[in-house]
Amino acid sequence: MREHLGFLKISSLVVKIAAWVFLSLGLIGGVSVMLGLVPGNPRWMGGLVLAMYVFFFSSSILSRILPTCLSKLSTR
């Protein structure tokens, strides 16, 4: 399990960076839909977009915690 720990740390960092990018794009998109700047979309769709991107961000936090938990389990 220890030989895969480096891969898990690198992959969690990549996922975290991607999640921050997705979160910022989602915030911009969701707010622009809620403000009515995107024609043809109802304003409630902006809330749905924001909820979806918050879910992506929370999954990145879980991927950050995962290598720590696995390293503690492998030392037992």
SULZI-V154651 format. One record per residue. N is the residue number from 1. RES is the residue in three letters. PSI is psi in whole degrees, 0 to 359 (* if undefined). OMEGA is omega in whole degrees, 0 to 359 (* if undefined). Layout:
N,RES,PSI,OMEGA  N,RES,PSI,OMEGA
This chain:
1,MET,328,182  2,ARG,331,181  3,GLU,341,179  4,HIS,357,184  5,LEU,322,178  6,GLY,318,178  7,PHE,319,180  8,LEU,323,179  9,LYS,317,180  10,ILE,316,181  11,SER,326,178  12,SER,326,176  13,LEU,318,178  14,VAL,317,179  15,VAL,323,180  16,LYS,317,178  17,ILE,316,179  18,ALA,323,180  19,ALA,322,177  20,TRP,321,178  21,VAL,313,179  22,PHE,321,180  23,LEU,316,181  24,SER,320,177  25,LEU,321,179  26,GLY,321,177  27,LEU,316,179  28,ILE,314,181  29,GLY,316,181  30,GLY,318,180  31,VAL,321,180  32,SER,326,176  33,VAL,319,180  34,MET,329,179  35,LEU,352,179  36,GLY,18,181  37,LEU,344,180  38,VAL,110,183  39,PRO,144,176  40,GLY,356,178  41,ASN,135,178  42,PRO,157,184  43,ARG,330,180  44,TRP,338,178  45,MET,331,177  46,GLY,320,176  47,GLY,322,177  48,LEU,319,178  49,VAL,317,179  50,LEU,318,180  51,ALA,321,180  52,MET,318,181  53,TYR,331,173  54,VAL,323,175  55,PHE,317,177  56,PHE,319,180  57,PHE,319,180  58,SER,329,176  59,SER,331,177  60,SER,326,176  61,ILE,321,177  62,LEU,324,179  63,SER,337,176  64,ARG,325,181  65,ILE,331,185  66,LEU,312,180  67,PRO,327,178  68,THR,316,179  69,CYS,319,180  70,LEU,324,179  71,SER,325,177  72,LYS,325,178  73,LEU,326,182  74,SER,339,179  75,THR,347,180  76,ARG,*,*
